[in-house]
Amino acid sequence: GEVFPLRVRSAALGISALANFGLNLIVTALFEVQRESLGTSTVFGIFAVFSFASILFIQQYIIETKGLSLEEIEQKLDQNTK
């Protein structure tokens, strides 16, 4: 949450928490239906594909912020948007 500017931090964290819980609810609600219709192996295979795609997305588009000050993070984000 520290990446968000102060003026939008509380709203941004609220939206991200809502999205996280909402998507978790959807996955949980649909899991049993998918398992019965597709089979356990297929459902976990789908989870594996999405996990692998997430890794590729993170490696490609998310900047490393470890050990950086907020100013350095903002500077990197500004460089990536230009």
N, C-alpha and C positions, 0 to 999 in steps of 0.2 A: 503494500500500500504506500510505501514511502516514495514511490516513483511518481505518484500523482501530485500535481500542484496543490497547495493548501486550499485554494478556493474551490476545488472540486473533489477533494479527497474523500470527504464523508459520503457524498453522493456516488462517487465512482466505486467505493468499497461496498456500499449498500447494493448497487446494481450488480457488481461481480458476485457478491454473496448470494443474492437472489437467483442469479443465473446458475451458480454452482448447485444450490439446493434444488432448484427446479429441474435441472438436467439429471441430477441424481435421482429425483423422484421418478422421472420418465424412464430412466434405465431400469430402476427397481420394479416399476409397474409392468414394464414390457418383458422383463427377463423370462418369467415363467411361460408366458404366451409364446415367445420366440423359441424357448427350449423345447416346448411340446411340439411346435410345428416344424422347426428346423433341426432339432437334435442338439445335444449338449456340445458336441465337438464343433459343429458349425457356428454356434453362438460364440463360443470362446475363440474360434478362428476369426470371427468378425471383430471381437474385442482386440485380438492381437494385431489385426490389420490397422485398426484405428490407433492403437498404441504406437505402432511403427511409424505411421503417418505423422503422429504427434511429435515423435523424436526428430523426424526429418524437418518438420516445420520449425521446431525450436532451434535446431542447429542452423537453419537457414535465415530465420527472421528475428530471433530474440537476441538482444545484446547481452553480454556478460556484464554484470554490475558488481560483482564481488570486489570489495576493497576500494570502490569508487565513492567519492563524495557526491552529494546530490547535484552539485554544480557540474561535476564531470559527467554524471548520468544525463542531465539535461542537455549538455553540449553534444554528447553522442547521439541522443535522440534527435536533436536539431539537425545534425549532420545526415542522419538517415532519412529525414523527411525532405531534404532538398535534392 
